């Protein structure tokens, strides 16, 4: 009997460990990953973070992008652009174990005429857990208004 216990313990120790964070941590990790791949100008990686039926209301788009191909088209100008994004202040609301909303501010830096140009903006993300994977289901972005004087 003790040989079986030792074998069972050895088997359990040899299995890969899986870290489970709380929904807010896991969803925020997706938003942080989004910023990293955006700044890397990696269109394929950014598109992979969205659910197949996701909706994007982009900062510079007059239309709604829904679905993988529309989202890929929206982000296609990112490739090789040198654009970057830095997330600033953010608030996170756990809707339930499979849905998290995140809202906040980010600053885009684009290159115009060889010079960096800052575009302060704001965002909302709805990140959902589908089939064990956290994905962006909704993303809204718009330019941040200047403070009223």
C-alpha positions, 0 to 999 in steps of 0.5 A, spaced: 500 500 500 505 504 501 508 503 494 502 505 491 502 512 495 509 513 493 507 512 486 501 516 486 505 522 490 510 521 485 505 522 479 502 528 482 508 531 483 510 530 476 504 533 473 504 540 470 502 545 475 496 550 473 496 557 477 489 559 478 488 567 479 482 570 481 478 573 475 480 580 476 487 578 476 486 573 470 482 579 466 487 584 467 493 580 465 489 579 458 489 587 458 496 587 459 498 582 454 493 586 449 498 592 451 504 588 450 502 586 443 499 592 441 506 595 442 510 590 439 505 591 433 503 584 432 497 584 429 496 576 429 497 576 437 492 582 438 487 579 434 488 572 438 486 575 444 479 577 442 473 572 442 471 570 435 464 574 435 468 580 439 466 587 438 471 593 437 469 600 437 476 603 435 479 609 437 480 611 430 474 608 426 467 610 424 464 603 424 463 597 429 468 592 428 465 585 429 468 578 428 475 576 427 476 578 420 473 585 422 478 586 428 484 584 424 482 589 418 482 594 424 488 593 427 492 591 420 495 598 420 498 597 426 503 592 423 510 596 422 507 602 425 512 603 431 505 605 435 506 604 442 501 604 448 501 605 455 496 603 460 495 608 466 489 609 471 484 603 471 478 600 474 476 593 474 469 590 476 468 583 477 461 581 474 462 574 475 467 568 475 467 568 467 466 576 466 470 582 468 469 589 466 476 594 466 475 601 464 481 606 464 486 611 461 491 609 456 496 613 452 498 611 445 504 614 441 504 614 434 509 616 429 508 622 425 513 625 420 518 621 424 516 624 431 512 621 436 505 624 437 501 622 444 494 621 443 491 620 450 485 616 450 480 612 454 478 604 454 473 599 456 474 592 456 469 586 457 473 580 458 470 573 458 472 566 460 470 561 454 472 554 454 477 555 459 480 561 456 480 569 457 478 573 451 476 580 450 469 580 448 468 587 447 473 593 447 471 601 446 476 606 445 476 613 444 480 619 445 480 622 452 477 629 452 481 635 455 480 637 462 474 643 462 478 649 465 
